Amino acid sequence: MAQSGNEAAVSAAVEALRKAMIAGDRSALDKIAMVRHVFHGTRRKEGDKVKLYTLLIWLQQQDQWKLLARQAAKL
């Protein structure tokens, strides 16, 4: 099945990212807005401690940043 223009563009971006990661091309990697952090918190009702590894993916559209994806995993 042939890819649409958008699918082909995304596939090309994924391949470019793969190559930049292998090559350690910092300038290419800096074009991707990714935020990684560890979140520490306490649940309000139970009082349990929470520790999450979080990844946020942002895209700049005109003068604003839009959150595209967020993923968290319990540590």
C-alpha positions as a Markdown table, in Angstrom:
| # | Residue | x | y | z |
|---|---|---|---|---|
| 1 | Met | 0.0 | 0.0 | 0.0 |
| 2 | Ala | 1.4 | 3.4 | -0.9 |
| 3 | Gln | 2.0 | 6.0 | 1.8 |
| 4 | Ser | 0.2 | 9.3 | 1.8 |
| 5 | Gly | 2.3 | 12.5 | 1.7 |
| 6 | Asn | 2.0 | 12.9 | 5.5 |
| 7 | Glu | 2.9 | 9.3 | 6.2 |
| 8 | Ala | 6.0 | 9.6 | 3.9 |
| 9 | Ala | 7.0 | 12.8 | 5.6 |
| 10 | Val | 6.7 | 11.2 | 9.1 |
| 11 | Ser | 8.6 | 8.1 | 7.9 |
| 12 | Ala | 11.4 | 10.4 | 6.6 |
| 13 | Ala | 11.5 | 12.3 | 9.9 |
| 14 | Val | 11.8 | 9.0 | 11.9 |
| 15 | Glu | 14.6 | 7.9 | 9.6 |
| 16 | Ala | 16.4 | 11.2 | 10.0 |
| 17 | Leu | 16.1 | 11.0 | 13.8 |
| 18 | Arg | 17.5 | 7.4 | 13.7 |
| 19 | Lys | 20.5 | 8.5 | 11.6 |
| 20 | Ala | 21.1 | 11.6 | 13.9 |
| 21 | Met | 21.0 | 9.4 | 17.0 |
| 22 | Ile | 23.5 | 6.9 | 15.5 |
| 23 | Ala | 25.8 | 9.7 | 14.3 |
| 24 | Gly | 25.4 | 11.8 | 17.5 |
| 25 | Asp | 24.4 | 14.8 | 15.3 |
| 26 | Arg | 23.6 | 17.3 | 18.1 |
| 27 | Ser | 22.3 | 20.0 | 15.7 |
| 28 | Ala | 19.8 | 17.6 | 14.1 |
| 29 | Leu | 18.7 | 16.3 | 17.5 |
| 30 | Asp | 18.2 | 19.8 | 18.9 |
| 31 | Lys | 15.4 | 20.3 | 16.3 |
| 32 | Ile | 13.2 | 17.8 | 18.2 |
| 33 | Ala | 11.5 | 19.3 | 21.4 |
| 34 | Met | 11.6 | 16.5 | 23.9 |
| 35 | Val | 11.5 | 16.9 | 27.7 |
| 36 | Arg | 12.4 | 14.1 | 30.0 |
| 37 | His | 12.2 | 14.3 | 33.8 |
| 38 | Val | 11.5 | 12.3 | 36.9 |
| 39 | Phe | 8.3 | 13.4 | 38.8 |
| 40 | His | 8.2 | 12.9 | 42.6 |
| 41 | Gly | 4.9 | 13.4 | 44.3 |
| 42 | Thr | 2.5 | 12.2 | 47.0 |
| 43 | Arg | -1.0 | 10.9 | 46.4 |
| 44 | Arg | -3.5 | 13.2 | 48.2 |
| 45 | Lys | -5.8 | 10.6 | 49.7 |
| 46 | Glu | -3.6 | 7.6 | 50.3 |
| 47 | Gly | -0.4 | 9.5 | 51.1 |
| 48 | Asp | 1.6 | 7.1 | 48.9 |
| 49 | Lys | 4.8 | 8.4 | 47.4 |
| 50 | Val | 4.8 | 8.4 | 43.5 |
| 51 | Lys | 7.9 | 8.4 | 41.3 |
| 52 | Leu | 7.4 | 8.6 | 37.5 |
| 53 | Tyr | 9.8 | 8.9 | 34.6 |
| 54 | Thr | 8.0 | 11.3 | 32.1 |
| 55 | Leu | 8.6 | 12.1 | 28.5 |
| 56 | Leu | 6.9 | 15.0 | 26.8 |
| 57 | Ile | 7.0 | 15.7 | 23.1 |
| 58 | Trp | 6.3 | 19.3 | 22.0 |
| 59 | Leu | 5.8 | 20.9 | 18.6 |
| 60 | Gln | 6.1 | 24.6 | 17.8 |
| 61 | Gln | 3.2 | 26.0 | 15.8 |
| 62 | Gln | 3.5 | 29.6 | 15.0 |
| 63 | Asp | 4.3 | 31.4 | 18.3 |
| 64 | Gln | 3.0 | 28.6 | 20.6 |
| 65 | Trp | 4.2 | 25.2 | 21.7 |
| 66 | Lys | 1.7 | 22.3 | 21.5 |
| 67 | Leu | 2.0 | 19.1 | 23.6 |
| 68 | Leu | 1.8 | 16.2 | 21.1 |
| 69 | Ala | 2.5 | 13.3 | 23.4 |
| 70 | Arg | 3.1 | 12.5 | 27.1 |
| 71 | Gln | 4.2 | 9.1 | 28.4 |
| 72 | Ala | 4.9 | 8.2 | 32.0 |
| 73 | Ala | 6.3 | 5.0 | 33.5 |
| 74 | Lys | 6.3 | 4.2 | 37.2 |
| 75 | Leu | 9.8 | 3.9 | 38.7 |
